[in-house]
């Protein structure tokens, strides 16, 4: 079985902080979401693209962790015991 899953990332970045919202959409319409945030140290010069990248990386990491938890939960139902997948 082949499927195409899509990930979209919406990023909002200012001079001092940024947020990212990543959404994985499965072919069946089911979604998993992840969130990330970045804040600039007041002693650092503003580089919005760095905040954008960091917030996005954190959102994708959160998305991956949530997908792993969902997979563990699904396996636990099939196995009738708690399954915990390693990172």
N, C-alpha and C positions, 0 to 999 in steps of 0.2 A: 504494500500500500504506500503510495506517495502522496504527500500533502504539501501544500505551501502555507506556511504560517508567516504572518507579517508583523513586524514591530515598527511602531511609530513612536517618535520621541518629540514631545513638545518642550521647548526650553524657553525660560524667561530669565534674562540676565541683566543686571544693572552694574554699576561701577563697584558696588560693595558686596553683592550677593547674587545667587542664581538658584533657580529650581528647575528640575526636569521631571517629567511624567512620561514613563515608558509604558506602552500598552502592546502586549502580544495578543494577536487575534488569530485563533485557530480557524481552520477551514470551516468548521461547523458553527462558527460565530462566537464560541466561548472565548473569554478574555482573561488575561492575567495582567495585573498592573504592578508597576514599581515606581518608587519615588526617590529622588535624590536632591540634595541641597549642597551648596558651596557658599562659604562666606570668606571674604577677603580679610586678612589680618590688617588692622589699621596702619601698621608700619610698612606694609608693602604697597608698591605702586599698583594702580588699577590696570588689570589686563582681562577684560571681559571674556576673551576667548578661553582663557584658562579656567575661569569659573564655569563657563559653558561646558567644557570638556569634563571637569570634575563632577559637576552636578549630573551630567549624562552618565558617566561611569558609575556613579553611585546608584542612579536609578536602574541601570542595567544589572548591577550586582543585586539590588533588592528584588528585581524581577526574577533573576535566576534563583535566588533563595526561595522566593514564594512558589516558583514552579517546582523546585525540589520538594518543598513541603506538601504541595498538592499531590505530587507523585507518590510520596511516602504515604499520605492519607489514602490514596487510591489502592496502593499495594496492601496496606493494612486491612482494608475491607476484603480483599480477595484472600489474604492469608489468615484472616481471623486472629491476627496478633499485631502488636505494634511494630511497624517497620520504620527504621530511621536511616535515611540515605546520607552518606558522608558528603561533605562539600568537595 
